[in-house]
């Protein structure tokens, strides 16, 4: 399966504070047996809906729904290359990441059906090799060790880890 297919169908918002030591927002997804990313750390985001004029709007809408943060188009600082997510889960989806910059850490209001935890992590923490490791984190691939970063309630790994490496 190609790494960057032509047509993304979902979008995420990589939200960071202004430099120099930017803080990045992560969510921990709620446990849901129907969700292949259940319990994973992620960026706010989700699938494009018919009412969304484009994927940028999808990332803005999903962020508002999941964590109560109102993003605007003028906060956009980068559009990263589209990337496949969920390949190892057997649920591949093409996702378009957008990077937004906010002046400071913003309060979150979680939609408990989708998010159980939010946390901000500094760029210096995310880059520190002492916080990185490789672990078998996928029940579908227990023999595979994935690169990851230890955070408060688990690990950032997979798609989120790969996108994060493009911005830190």
FIBA-679210 format. One record per residue (C-alpha): y, x, z; residue number from 1; residue in one letter. Coordinates in nm, 3 decimals, always signed. Example, Ala and Ser with C-alpha at 12.3 -4.5 7.8 and 13.67 -1.06 7.14 Angstrom:
BEGIN
((-0.450,+1.230,+0.780),1,A);
((-0.106,+1.367,+0.714),2,S);
This chain:
BEGIN
((+0.000,+0.000,+0.000),1,X);
((+0.344,+0.144,-0.092),2,X);
((+0.575,+0.261,+0.187),3,X);
((+0.887,+0.090,+0.044),4,X);
((+0.799,-0.212,-0.168),5,X);
((+1.072,-0.371,-0.375),6,X);
((+1.112,-0.701,-0.189),7,X);
((+1.169,-0.706,+0.190),8,X);
((+1.100,-1.042,+0.356),9,X);
((+1.216,-0.960,+0.708),10,X);
((+1.497,-0.763,+0.872),11,X);
((+1.570,-0.588,+1.200),12,X);
((+1.893,-0.486,+1.371),13,X);
((+1.907,-0.131,+1.505),14,X);
((+2.191,-0.173,+1.756),15,X);
((+2.360,+0.134,+1.901),16,X);
((+2.674,+0.213,+2.094),17,X);
((+2.932,+0.451,+1.953),18,X);
((+2.853,+0.825,+1.971),19,X);
((+2.837,+1.088,+2.106),20,X);
((+2.532,+0.989,+2.315),21,X);
((+2.468,+0.651,+2.159),22,X);
((+2.258,+0.397,+2.348),23,X);
((+1.998,+0.201,+2.145),24,X);
((+1.879,-0.151,+2.225),25,X);
((+1.507,-0.231,+2.230),26,X);
((+1.326,-0.553,+2.305),27,X);
((+0.975,-0.604,+2.431),28,X);
((+0.818,-0.895,+2.248),29,X);
((+0.661,-1.181,+2.442),30,X);
((+0.284,-1.208,+2.460),31,X);
((+0.169,-1.456,+2.197),32,X);
((-0.185,-1.457,+2.057),33,X);
((-0.049,-1.575,+1.720),34,X);
((+0.192,-1.278,+1.696),35,X);
((+0.039,-0.951,+1.570),36,X);
((+0.328,-0.762,+1.737),37,X);
((+0.280,-0.938,+2.069),38,X);
((+0.392,-0.722,+2.362),39,X);
((+0.530,-0.444,+2.140),40,X);
((+0.866,-0.274,+2.175),41,X);
((+1.082,-0.353,+1.874),42,X);
((+1.431,-0.401,+1.739),43,X);
((+1.559,-0.759,+1.729),44,X);
((+1.467,-0.919,+1.399),45,X);
((+1.233,-1.140,+1.205),46,X);
((+1.161,-1.321,+0.884),47,X);
((+1.418,-1.439,+0.632),48,X);
((+1.474,-1.812,+0.638),49,X);
((+1.584,-2.020,+0.337),50,X);
((+1.930,-2.075,+0.492),51,X);
((+1.991,-1.698,+0.520),52,X);
((+2.199,-1.584,+0.222),53,X);
((+2.060,-1.230,+0.254),54,X);
((+1.860,-1.002,+0.484),55,X);
((+2.172,-0.874,+0.657),56,X);
((+2.235,-1.231,+0.773),57,X);
((+1.869,-1.255,+0.879),58,X);
((+1.914,-0.955,+1.111),59,X);
((+2.237,-1.102,+1.252),60,X);
((+2.082,-1.448,+1.307),61,X);
((+1.762,-1.314,+1.462),62,X);
((+1.959,-1.091,+1.702),63,X);
((+2.161,-1.389,+1.821),64,X);
((+1.847,-1.599,+1.867),65,X);
((+1.641,-1.332,+2.044),66,X);
((+1.894,-1.157,+2.268),67,X);
((+2.218,-1.356,+2.249),68,X);
((+2.422,-1.077,+2.092),69,X);
((+2.662,-1.182,+1.817),70,X);
((+2.672,-0.918,+1.547),71,X);
((+2.920,-0.918,+1.260),72,X);
((+2.900,-0.769,+0.914),73,X);
((+3.187,-0.532,+0.995),74,X);
((+2.968,-0.373,+1.268),75,X);
((+2.719,-0.257,+1.003),76,X);
((+2.713,+0.123,+0.967),77,X);
((+2.398,+0.176,+0.760),78,X);
((+2.125,+0.004,+0.564),79,X);
((+1.805,+0.204,+0.598),80,X);
((+1.527,+0.209,+0.339),81,X);
((+1.295,-0.091,+0.351),82,X);
((+0.965,-0.007,+0.518),83,X);
((+0.624,-0.164,+0.562),84,X);
((+0.534,-0.284,+0.911),85,X);
((+0.200,-0.409,+1.039),86,X);
((-0.026,-0.219,+0.801),87,X);
((-0.255,-0.106,+1.082),88,X);
((-0.265,-0.465,+1.213),89,X);
((-0.372,-0.608,+0.880),90,X);
((-0.047,-0.811,+0.859),91,X);
((+0.174,-0.602,+0.631),92,X);
((+0.532,-0.718,+0.589),93,X);
((+0.822,-0.541,+0.422),94,X);
((+1.116,-0.505,+0.663),95,X);
((+1.477,-0.411,+0.593),96,X);
((+1.640,-0.223,+0.887),97,X);
((+2.018,-0.246,+0.938),98,X);
((+2.210,-0.022,+1.179),99,X);
((+2.495,-0.180,+1.375),100,X);
((+2.741,-0.004,+1.604),101,X);
((+2.891,-0.177,+1.907),102,X);
((+3.163,-0.037,+2.139),103,X);
((+2.948,-0.047,+2.454),104,X);
((+2.616,-0.173,+2.590),105,X);
((+2.629,-0.548,+2.553),106,X);
((+2.467,-0.795,+2.792),107,X);
((+2.158,-0.971,+2.663),108,X);
((+2.037,-1.327,+2.704),109,X);
((+1.668,-1.326,+2.613),110,X);
((+1.485,-1.609,+2.442),111,X);
((+1.177,-1.599,+2.667),112,X);
((+0.957,-1.740,+2.391),113,X);
((+1.022,-1.424,+2.189),114,X);
((+1.142,-1.152,+2.429),115,X);
((+1.029,-1.056,+2.782),116,X);
((+1.240,-0.744,+2.834),117,X);
((+1.544,-0.564,+2.692),118,X);
((+1.650,-0.208,+2.757),119,X);
((+1.905,+0.038,+2.630),120,X);
((+1.800,+0.403,+2.584),121,X);
((+2.027,+0.697,+2.512),122,X);
((+1.990,+0.911,+2.204),123,X);
((+1.937,+1.213,+2.428),124,X);
((+1.647,+1.037,+2.605),125,X);
((+1.493,+0.930,+2.275),126,X);
((+1.518,+1.283,+2.132),127,X);
((+1.386,+1.462,+2.442),128,X);
((+1.039,+1.595,+2.361),129,X);
((+0.933,+1.540,+2.724),130,X);
((+0.946,+1.165,+2.657),131,X);
((+0.726,+1.187,+2.344),132,X);
((+0.348,+1.181,+2.330),133,X);
((+0.058,+1.062,+2.114),134,X);
((-0.165,+0.783,+2.238),135,X);
((-0.426,+0.540,+2.108),136,X);
((-0.215,+0.223,+2.130),137,X);
((-0.377,-0.005,+1.871),138,X);
((-0.679,-0.213,+1.972),139,X);
((-0.765,-0.236,+1.600),140,X);
((-0.764,+0.144,+1.562),141,X);
((-0.870,+0.283,+1.901),142,X);
((-0.955,+0.622,+1.749),143,X);
((-0.601,+0.679,+1.616),144,X);
((-0.335,+0.842,+1.832),145,X);
((+0.016,+0.723,+1.743),146,X);
((+0.335,+0.918,+1.809),147,X);
((+0.533,+0.731,+2.073),148,X);
((+0.814,+0.744,+2.328),149,X);
((+0.761,+0.634,+2.689),150,X);
((+1.003,+0.364,+2.803),151,X);
((+1.031,+0.138,+3.105),152,X);
((+0.747,-0.106,+3.030),153,X);
((+0.539,+0.074,+2.769),154,X);
((+0.587,+0.276,+2.452),155,X);
((+0.796,+0.269,+2.137),156,X);
((+0.555,+0.336,+1.852),157,X);
((+0.452,+0.229,+1.501),158,X);
((+0.720,+0.078,+1.278),159,X);
((+0.990,+0.091,+1.548),160,X);
((+0.919,+0.459,+1.619),161,X);
((+0.932,+0.542,+1.246),162,X);
((+1.264,+0.364,+1.194),163,X);
((+1.407,+0.523,+1.507),164,X);
((+1.330,+0.870,+1.371),165,X);
((+1.570,+0.797,+1.083),166,X);
((+1.867,+0.735,+1.314),167,X);
((+1.829,+0.966,+1.613),168,X);
